[in-house]
Amino acid sequence: MGKANRIDRKALRRMSPLARQLILALRADPSLSNEALAKMFVISVARVEAALVEGLKRLIEAGREPDPFWRRLWPW
């Protein structure tokens, strides 16, 4: 498993359920707008924006964390 996949999985586990669903919906169809996501999930656009910000923060945090020491010893 590559480092990007580990980062994605770690970040997805740390997100709220709504942020996780929105991020995964955007991965499936990157052309979706915030308004389309709001209609799809029956929530306000402001809530979509807040959840996406939270999800992106989790992705950035997971990417900045160093690998645990044992990953260098056991890379697979």
Distance bins in CASP14 RR format, pairs under 12 A and 6 or more apart:
PFRMAT RR
TARGET T0000
AUTHOR 0000-0000-0000
RMODE 2
METHOD distances of the structure
MODEL  1
1 7 0 0 0 0 0 1 0 0 0 0 0
1 8 0 0 0 0 0 1 0 0 0 0 0
1 9 0 0 0 0 1 0 0 0 0 0 0
1 10 0 0 0 0 0 1 0 0 0 0 0
1 71 0 0 0 0 0 1 0 0 0 0 0
1 75 0 0 0 0 1 0 0 0 0 0 0
1 76 1 0 0 1 0 0 0 0 0 0 0
2 8 0 0 0 0 1 0 0 0 0 0 0
2 9 0 0 0 0 0 1 0 0 0 0 0
2 67 0 0 0 0 0 1 0 0 0 0 0
2 71 0 0 0 0 0 1 0 0 0 0 0
2 75 0 0 0 0 1 0 0 0 0 0 0
2 76 0 0 0 0 1 0 0 0 0 0 0
3 9 0 0 0 0 0 1 0 0 0 0 0
3 10 0 0 0 0 0 1 0 0 0 0 0
3 62 0 0 0 0 0 1 0 0 0 0 0
3 63 0 0 0 0 1 0 0 0 0 0 0
3 65 0 0 0 0 0 1 0 0 0 0 0
3 66 0 0 0 0 0 1 0 0 0 0 0
3 67 1 0 0 1 0 0 0 0 0 0 0
3 71 0 0 0 0 1 0 0 0 0 0 0
3 75 0 0 0 0 1 0 0 0 0 0 0
4 10 0 0 0 0 0 1 0 0 0 0 0
4 11 0 0 0 0 0 1 0 0 0 0 0
4 59 0 0 0 0 0 1 0 0 0 0 0
4 62 0 0 0 0 0 1 0 0 0 0 0
4 63 0 0 0 0 1 0 0 0 0 0 0
5 11 0 0 0 0 0 1 0 0 0 0 0
5 12 0 0 0 0 0 1 0 0 0 0 0
5 62 0 0 0 0 0 1 0 0 0 0 0
5 63 0 0 0 0 0 1 0 0 0 0 0
6 12 0 0 0 0 0 1 0 0 0 0 0
6 13 0 0 0 0 0 1 0 0 0 0 0
6 62 0 0 0 0 1 0 0 0 0 0 0
6 63 0 0 0 0 1 0 0 0 0 0 0
6 65 0 0 0 0 0 1 0 0 0 0 0
6 66 0 0 0 0 0 1 0 0 0 0 0
6 67 0 0 0 0 1 0 0 0 0 0 0
6 68 0 0 0 0 0 1 0 0 0 0 0
6 71 0 0 0 0 1 0 0 0 0 0 0
6 75 0 0 0 0 0 1 0 0 0 0 0
6 76 0 0 0 0 0 1 0 0 0 0 0
7 13 0 0 0 0 0 1 0 0 0 0 0
7 14 0 0 0 0 0 1 0 0 0 0 0
7 58 0 0 0 0 0 1 0 0 0 0 0
7 59 1 0 0 1 0 0 0 0 0 0 0
7 60 0 0 0 0 1 0 0 0 0 0 0
7 61 0 0 0 0 1 0 0 0 0 0 0
7 62 1 0 1 0 0 0 0 0 0 0 0
7 63 1 0 1 0 0 0 0 0 0 0 0
7 64 0 0 0 0 1 0 0 0 0 0 0
7 65 0 0 0 0 1 0 0 0 0 0 0
7 66 0 0 0 0 0 1 0 0 0 0 0
7 67 0 0 0 0 1 0 0 0 0 0 0
8 14 0 0 0 0 0 1 0 0 0 0 0
8 15 0 0 0 0 0 1 0 0 0 0 0
8 20 0 0 0 0 0 1 0 0 0 0 0
8 23 0 0 0 0 1 0 0 0 0 0 0
8 24 0 0 0 0 0 1 0 0 0 0 0
8 27 0 0 0 0 1 0 0 0 0 0 0
8 55 0 0 0 0 0 1 0 0 0 0 0
8 58 0 0 0 0 0 1 0 0 0 0 0
8 59 1 0 0 1 0 0 0 0 0 0 0
8 62 1 0 0 1 0 0 0 0 0 0 0
8 63 0 0 0 0 1 0 0 0 0 0 0
9 15 0 0 0 0 0 1 0 0 0 0 0
9 20 0 0 0 0 0 1 0 0 0 0 0
9 58 0 0 0 0 0 1 0 0 0 0 0
9 59 0 0 0 0 0 1 0 0 0 0 0
9 62 0 0 0 0 1 0 0 0 0 0 0
9 63 0 0 0 0 0 1 0 0 0 0 0
10 58 0 0 0 0 1 0 0 0 0 0 0
10 59 0 0 0 0 1 0 0 0 0 0 0
10 60 0 0 0 0 0 1 0 0 0 0 0
10 61 0 0 0 0 1 0 0 0 0 0 0
10 62 1 0 1 0 0 0 0 0 0 0 0
10 63 0 0 0 0 1 0 0 0 0 0 0
10 64 0 0 0 0 0 1 0 0 0 0 0
10 65 1 0 0 1 0 0 0 0 0 0 0
10 67 0 0 0 0 0 1 0 0 0 0 0
10 68 0 0 0 0 0 1 0 0 0 0 0
10 71 0 0 0 0 0 1 0 0 0 0 0
11 19 0 0 0 0 1 0 0 0 0 0 0
11 20 0 0 0 0 1 0 0 0 0 0 0
11 23 0 0 0 0 1 0 0 0 0 0 0
11 24 0 0 0 0 0 1 0 0 0 0 0
11 54 0 0 0 0 0 1 0 0 0 0 0
11 55 1 0 0 1 0 0 0 0 0 0 0
11 56 0 0 0 0 1 0 0 0 0 0 0
11 57 0 0 0 0 1 0 0 0 0 0 0
11 58 1 0 1 0 0 0 0 0 0 0 0
11 59 1 0 1 0 0 0 0 0 0 0 0
11 60 0 0 0 0 1 0 0 0 0 0 0
11 61 1 0 0 1 0 0 0 0 0 0 0
11 62 1 1 0 0 0 0 0 0 0 0 0
11 63 1 0 0 1 0 0 0 0 0 0 0
11 64 0 0 0 0 0 1 0 0 0 0 0
11 65 0 0 0 0 1 0 0 0 0 0 0
12 19 0 0 0 0 1 0 0 0 0 0 0
12 20 1 0 1 0 0 0 0 0 0 0 0
12 21 0 0 0 0 0 1 0 0 0 0 0
12 22 0 0 0 0 0 1 0 0 0 0 0
12 23 1 0 0 1 0 0 0 0 0 0 0
12 24 1 0 0 1 0 0 0 0 0 0 0
12 27 0 0 0 0 0 1 0 0 0 0 0
12 55 0 0 0 0 1 0 0 0 0 0 0
12 58 1 0 0 1 0 0 0 0 0 0 0
12 59 0 0 0 0 1 0 0 0 0 0 0
12 62 0 0 0 0 1 0 0 0 0 0 0
13 19 0 0 0 0 0 1 0 0 0 0 0
13 20 0 0 0 0 1 0 0 0 0 0 0
13 55 0 0 0 0 0 1 0 0 0 0 0
13 58 0 0 0 0 1 0 0 0 0 0 0
13 59 0 0 0 0 0 1 0 0 0 0 0
13 62 0 0 0 0 1 0 0 0 0 0 0
14 20 0 0 0 0 1 0 0 0 0 0 0
14 23 0 0 0 0 0 1 0 0 0 0 0
14 54 0 0 0 0 1 0 0 0 0 0 0
14 55 0 0 0 0 1 0 0 0 0 0 0
14 57 0 0 0 0 1 0 0 0 0 0 0
14 58 1 0 1 0 0 0 0 0 0 0 0
14 59 0 0 0 0 1 0 0 0 0 0 0
14 60 0 0 0 0 0 1 0 0 0 0 0
14 61 1 0 0 1 0 0 0 0 0 0 0
14 62 1 0 0 1 0 0 0 0 0 0 0
14 63 0 0 0 0 0 1 0 0 0 0 0
14 65 0 0 0 0 0 1 0 0 0 0 0
15 21 0 0 0 0 1 0 0 0 0 0 0
15 22 0 0 0 0 1 0 0 0 0 0 0
15 23 1 0 0 1 0 0 0 0 0 0 0
15 24 0 0 0 0 1 0 0 0 0 0 0
15 51 0 0 0 0 1 0 0 0 0 0 0
15 52 0 0 0 0 0 1 0 0 0 0 0
15 53 0 0 0 0 0 1 0 0 0 0 0
15 54 1 0 0 1 0 0 0 0 0 0 0
15 55 1 0 1 0 0 0 0 0 0 0 0
15 56 0 0 0 0 1 0 0 0 0 0 0
15 57 0 0 0 0 1 0 0 0 0 0 0
15 58 1 0 1 0 0 0 0 0 0 0 0
15 59 0 0 0 0 1 0 0 0 0 0 0
15 61 0 0 0 0 0 1 0 0 0 0 0
15 62 0 0 0 0 1 0 0 0 0 0 0
16 22 0 0 0 0 1 0 0 0 0 0 0
16 23 0 0 0 0 0 1 0 0 0 0 0
16 47 0 0 0 0 0 1 0 0 0 0 0
16 50 0 0 0 0 1 0 0 0 0 0 0
16 51 1 0 0 1 0 0 0 0 0 0 0
16 52 0 0 0 0 0 1 0 0 0 0 0
16 53 0 0 0 0 0 1 0 0 0 0 0
16 54 1 0 0 1 0 0 0 0 0 0 0
16 55 1 0 0 1 0 0 0 0 0 0 0
16 57 0 0 0 0 0 1 0 0 0 0 0
16 58 0 0 0 0 1 0 0 0 0 0 0
17 23 0 0 0 0 0 1 0 0 0 0 0
17 24 0 0 0 0 0 1 0 0 0 0 0
17 41 0 0 0 0 0 1 0 0 0 0 0
17 51 0 0 0 0 1 0 0 0 0 0 0
17 54 0 0 0 0 0 1 0 0 0 0 0
17 55 0 0 0 0 0 1 0 0 0 0 0
18 24 0 0 0 0 0 1 0 0 0 0 0
18 25 0 0 0 0 0 1 0 0 0 0 0
18 37 0 0 0 0 0 1 0 0 0 0 0
18 38 0 0 0 0 0 1 0 0 0 0 0
18 40 0 0 0 0 0 1 0 0 0 0 0
18 41 1 0 0 1 0 0 0 0 0 0 0
18 42 0 0 0 0 0 1 0 0 0 0 0
18 43 1 0 0 1 0 0 0 0 0 0 0
18 44 0 0 0 0 0 1 0 0 0 0 0
18 47 1 0 0 1 0 0 0 0 0 0 0
18 48 0 0 0 0 1 0 0 0 0 0 0
18 49 0 0 0 0 0 1 0 0 0 0 0
18 50 0 0 0 0 1 0 0 0 0 0 0
18 51 1 0 1 0 0 0 0 0 0 0 0
18 52 0 0 0 0 1 0 0 0 0 0 0
18 53 0 0 0 0 0 1 0 0 0 0 0
18 54 0 0 0 0 1 0 0 0 0 0 0
18 55 0 0 0 0 1 0 0 0 0 0 0
19 25 0 0 0 0 0 1 0 0 0 0 0
19 26 0 0 0 0 0 1 0 0 0 0 0
19 37 0 0 0 0 0 1 0 0 0 0 0
19 41 0 0 0 0 0 1 0 0 0 0 0
19 43 0 0 0 0 0 1 0 0 0 0 0
19 47 0 0 0 0 0 1 0 0 0 0 0
19 48 0 0 0 0 1 0 0 0 0 0 0
19 49 0 0 0 0 0 1 0 0 0 0 0
19 50 0 0 0 0 1 0 0 0 0 0 0
19 51 1 0 1 0 0 0 0 0 0 0 0
19 52 1 0 0 1 0 0 0 0 0 0 0
19 53 0 0 0 0 1 0 0 0 0 0 0
19 54 1 0 1 0 0 0 0 0 0 0 0
19 55 1 0 1 0 0 0 0 0 0 0 0
19 56 0 0 0 0 1 0 0 0 0 0 0
19 57 0 0 0 0 1 0 0 0 0 0 0
19 58 1 0 0 1 0 0 0 0 0 0 0
19 59 0 0 0 0 1 0 0 0 0 0 0
20 26 0 0 0 0 0 1 0 0 0 0 0
20 27 0 0 0 0 0 1 0 0 0 0 0
20 41 0 0 0 0 0 1 0 0 0 0 0
20 51 0 0 0 0 1 0 0 0 0 0 0
20 52 0 0 0 0 0 1 0 0 0 0 0
20 54 0 0 0 0 1 0 0 0 0 0 0
20 55 1 0 0 1 0 0 0 0 0 0 0
20 58 0 0 0 0 1 0 0 0 0 0 0
20 59 0 0 0 0 0 1 0 0 0 0 0
21 27 0 0 0 0 0 1 0 0 0 0 0
21 28 0 0 0 0 0 1 0 0 0 0 0
21 37 0 0 0 0 1 0 0 0 0 0 0
21 40 0 0 0 0 1 0 0 0 0 0 0
21 41 1 0 0 1 0 0 0 0 0 0 0
21 43 0 0 0 0 0 1 0 0 0 0 0
21 48 0 0 0 0 0 1 0 0 0 0 0
21 51 0 0 0 0 1 0 0 0 0 0 0
21 52 0 0 0 0 0 1 0 0 0 0 0
21 55 0 0 0 0 0 1 0 0 0 0 0
22 28 0 0 0 0 0 1 0 0 0 0 0
22 29 0 0 0 0 0 1 0 0 0 0 0
22 32 0 0 0 0 1 0 0 0 0 0 0
22 34 0 0 0 0 1 0 0 0 0 0 0
22 36 0 0 0 0 0 1 0 0 0 0 0
22 37 1 0 1 0 0 0 0 0 0 0 0
22 38 0 0 0 0 1 0 0 0 0 0 0
22 40 0 0 0 0 1 0 0 0 0 0 0
22 41 1 0 0 1 0 0 0 0 0 0 0
22 43 0 0 0 0 1 0 0 0 0 0 0
22 45 0 0 0 0 0 1 0 0 0 0 0
22 47 0 0 0 0 1 0 0 0 0 0 0
22 48 1 0 0 1 0 0 0 0 0 0 0
22 49 0 0 0 0 1 0 0 0 0 0 0
22 50 0 0 0 0 0 1 0 0 0 0 0
22 51 1 0 1 0 0 0 0 0 0 0 0
22 52 1 0 1 0 0 0 0 0 0 0 0
22 53 0 0 0 0 0 1 0 0 0 0 0
22 54 0 0 0 0 1 0 0 0 0 0 0
22 55 1 0 0 1 0 0 0 0 0 0 0
22 56 0 0 0 0 0 1 0 0 0 0 0
22 58 0 0 0 0 0 1 0 0 0 0 0
23 29 0 0 0 0 0 1 0 0 0 0 0
23 30 0 0 0 0 0 1 0 0 0 0 0
23 32 0 0 0 0 0 1 0 0 0 0 0
23 37 0 0 0 0 0 1 0 0 0 0 0
23 48 0 0 0 0 0 1 0 0 0 0 0
23 51 0 0 0 0 1 0 0 0 0 0 0
23 52 1 0 0 1 0 0 0 0 0 0 0
23 53 0 0 0 0 0 1 0 0 0 0 0
23 54 0 0 0 0 1 0 0 0 0 0 0
23 55 1 0 1 0 0 0 0 0 0 0 0
23 56 0 0 0 0 1 0 0 0 0 0 0
23 57 0 0 0 0 0 1 0 0 0 0 0
23 58 0 0 0 0 1 0 0 0 0 0 0
23 59 1 0 0 1 0 0 0 0 0 0 0
24 30 0 0 0 0 0 1 0 0 0 0 0
24 32 0 0 0 0 0 1 0 0 0 0 0
24 37 0 0 0 0 0 1 0 0 0 0 0
24 40 0 0 0 0 0 1 0 0 0 0 0
24 41 0 0 0 0 0 1 0 0 0 0 0
24 51 0 0 0 0 0 1 0 0 0 0 0
24 52 0 0 0 0 0 1 0 0 0 0 0
24 55 0 0 0 0 0 1 0 0 0 0 0
25 31 0 0 0 0 0 1 0 0 0 0 0
25 32 1 0 0 1 0 0 0 0 0 0 0
25 33 0 0 0 0 0 1 0 0 0 0 0
25 34 0 0 0 0 0 1 0 0 0 0 0
25 36 0 0 0 0 1 0 0 0 0 0 0
25 37 1 0 0 1 0 0 0 0 0 0 0
25 38 0 0 0 0 0 1 0 0 0 0 0
25 39 0 0 0 0 0 1 0 0 0 0 0
25 40 1 0 0 1 0 0 0 0 0 0 0
25 41 0 0 0 0 1 0 0 0 0 0 0
25 48 0 0 0 0 0 1 0 0 0 0 0
25 51 0 0 0 0 0 1 0 0 0 0 0
25 52 0 0 0 0 0 1 0 0 0 0 0
26 32 1 0 0 1 0 0 0 0 0 0 0
26 33 0 0 0 0 0 1 0 0 0 0 0
26 34 0 0 0 0 1 0 0 0 0 0 0
26 36 0 0 0 0 0 1 0 0 0 0 0
26 37 1 0 0 1 0 0 0 0 0 0 0
26 40 0 0 0 0 0 1 0 0 0 0 0
26 41 0 0 0 0 0 1 0 0 0 0 0
26 48 0 0 0 0 0 1 0 0 0 0 0
26 51 0 0 0 0 0 1 0 0 0 0 0
26 52 1 0 0 1 0 0 0 0 0 0 0
26 55 0 0 0 0 0 1 0 0 0 0 0
26 56 0 0 0 0 0 1 0 0 0 0 0
26 59 0 0 0 0 0 1 0 0 0 0 0
27 55 0 0 0 0 0 1 0 0 0 0 0
27 59 0 0 0 0 0 1 0 0 0 0 0
28 37 0 0 0 0 0 1 0 0 0 0 0
28 40 0 0 0 0 0 1 0 0 0 0 0
29 36 0 0 0 0 1 0 0 0 0 0 0
29 37 0 0 0 0 1 0 0 0 0 0 0
29 40 0 0 0 0 1 0 0 0 0 0 0
30 36 0 0 0 0 0 1 0 0 0 0 0
30 37 0 0 0 0 0 1 0 0 0 0 0
31 37 0 0 0 0 0 1 0 0 0 0 0
32 38 0 0 0 0 0 1 0 0 0 0 0
32 39 0 0 0 0 1 0 0 0 0 0 0
32 40 1 0 0 1 0 0 0 0 0 0 0
32 41 0 0 0 0 0 1 0 0 0 0 0
32 48 0 0 0 0 1 0 0 0 0 0 0
32 52 0 0 0 0 0 1 0 0 0 0 0
33 39 0 0 0 0 1 0 0 0 0 0 0
33 40 0 0 0 0 0 1 0 0 0 0 0
33 45 0 0 0 0 1 0 0 0 0 0 0
33 48 0 0 0 0 1 0 0 0 0 0 0
33 49 0 0 0 0 0 1 0 0 0 0 0
33 52 0 0 0 0 0 1 0 0 0 0 0
34 40 0 0 0 0 0 1 0 0 0 0 0
34 41 0 0 0 0 0 1 0 0 0 0 0
34 43 0 0 0 0 0 1 0 0 0 0 0
34 44 0 0 0 0 1 0 0 0 0 0 0
34 45 1 0 1 0 0 0 0 0 0 0 0
34 46 0 0 0 0 1 0 0 0 0 0 0
34 47 0 0 0 0 1 0 0 0 0 0 0
34 48 1 0 1 0 0 0 0 0 0 0 0
34 49 1 0 1 0 0 0 0 0 0 0 0
34 50 0 0 0 0 0 1 0 0 0 0 0
34 51 0 0 0 0 0 1 0 0 0 0 0
34 52 1 0 0 1 0 0 0 0 0 0 0
34 53 0 0 0 0 0 1 0 0 0 0 0
35 41 0 0 0 0 0 1 0 0 0 0 0
35 43 0 0 0 0 0 1 0 0 0 0 0
35 44 0 0 0 0 0 1 0 0 0 0 0
35 45 1 0 1 0 0 0 0 0 0 0 0
35 46 0 0 0 0 0 1 0 0 0 0 0
35 48 0 0 0 0 1 0 0 0 0 0 0
35 49 0 0 0 0 0 1 0 0 0 0 0
36 43 0 0 0 0 0 1 0 0 0 0 0
36 45 0 0 0 0 1 0 0 0 0 0 0
36 48 0 0 0 0 1 0 0 0 0 0 0
37 43 0 0 0 0 1 0 0 0 0 0 0
37 44 0 0 0 0 0 1 0 0 0 0 0
37 45 0 0 0 0 1 0 0 0 0 0 0
37 46 0 0 0 0 0 1 0 0 0 0 0
37 47 0 0 0 0 1 0 0 0 0 0 0
37 48 1 0 1 0 0 0 0 0 0 0 0
37 49 0 0 0 0 1 0 0 0 0 0 0
37 51 0 0 0 0 1 0 0 0 0 0 0
37 52 0 0 0 0 1 0 0 0 0 0 0
38 44 1 0 0 1 0 0 0 0 0 0 0
38 45 1 0 1 0 0 0 0 0 0 0 0
38 46 0 0 0 0 1 0 0 0 0 0 0
38 47 1 0 0 1 0 0 0 0 0 0 0
38 48 1 0 1 0 0 0 0 0 0 0 0
38 49 0 0 0 0 1 0 0 0 0 0 0
38 50 0 0 0 0 0 1 0 0 0 0 0
38 51 0 0 0 0 0 1 0 0 0 0 0
38 52 0 0 0 0 0 1 0 0 0 0 0
39 45 0 0 0 0 1 0 0 0 0 0 0
39 48 0 0 0 0 1 0 0 0 0 0 0
40 48 0 0 0 0 1 0 0 0 0 0 0
41 47 0 0 0 0 1 0 0 0 0 0 0
41 48 1 0 0 1 0 0 0 0 0 0 0
41 51 0 0 0 0 1 0 0 0 0 0 0
41 52 0 0 0 0 0 1 0 0 0 0 0
42 48 0 0 0 0 0 1 0 0 0 0 0
43 49 0 0 0 0 0 1 0 0 0 0 0
43 50 0 0 0 0 1 0 0 0 0 0 0
43 51 0 0 0 0 1 0 0 0 0 0 0
43 52 0 0 0 0 0 1 0 0 0 0 0
44 50 0 0 0 0 1 0 0 0 0 0 0
44 51 0 0 0 0 0 1 0 0 0 0 0
45 51 0 0 0 0 0 1 0 0 0 0 0
45 52 0 0 0 0 0 1 0 0 0 0 0
46 52 0 0 0 0 0 1 0 0 0 0 0
46 53 0 0 0 0 0 1 0 0 0 0 0
47 53 0 0 0 0 0 1 0 0 0 0 0
47 54 0 0 0 0 0 1 0 0 0 0 0
48 54 0 0 0 0 0 1 0 0 0 0 0
48 55 0 0 0 0 0 1 0 0 0 0 0
49 55 0 0 0 0 0 1 0 0 0 0 0
49 56 0 0 0 0 0 1 0 0 0 0 0
50 56 0 0 0 0 0 1 0 0 0 0 0
50 57 0 0 0 0 0 1 0 0 0 0 0
51 57 0 0 0 0 0 1 0 0 0 0 0
51 58 0 0 0 0 0 1 0 0 0 0 0
52 58 0 0 0 0 0 1 0 0 0 0 0
52 59 0 0 0 0 0 1 0 0 0 0 0
53 59 0 0 0 0 0 1 0 0 0 0 0
53 60 0 0 0 0 0 1 0 0 0 0 0
54 60 0 0 0 0 0 1 0 0 0 0 0
54 61 0 0 0 0 0 1 0 0 0 0 0
55 61 0 0 0 0 1 0 0 0 0 0 0
55 62 0 0 0 0 1 0 0 0 0 0 0
56 62 0 0 0 0 0 1 0 0 0 0 0
56 63 0 0 0 0 0 1 0 0 0 0 0
57 63 0 0 0 0 0 1 0 0 0 0 0
57 64 0 0 0 0 0 1 0 0 0 0 0
58 64 0 0 0 0 0 1 0 0 0 0 0
58 65 0 0 0 0 0 1 0 0 0 0 0
59 65 0 0 0 0 0 1 0 0 0 0 0
65 71 0 0 0 0 0 1 0 0 0 0 0
66 72 0 0 0 0 1 0 0 0 0 0 0
67 73 0 0 0 0 0 1 0 0 0 0 0
67 74 0 0 0 0 0 1 0 0 0 0 0
67 75 0 0 0 0 1 0 0 0 0 0 0
68 74 0 0 0 0 1 0 0 0 0 0 0
68 75 0 0 0 0 0 1 0 0 0 0 0
69 75 0 0 0 0 0 1 0 0 0 0 0
70 76 0 0 0 0 0 1 0 0 0 0 0
END
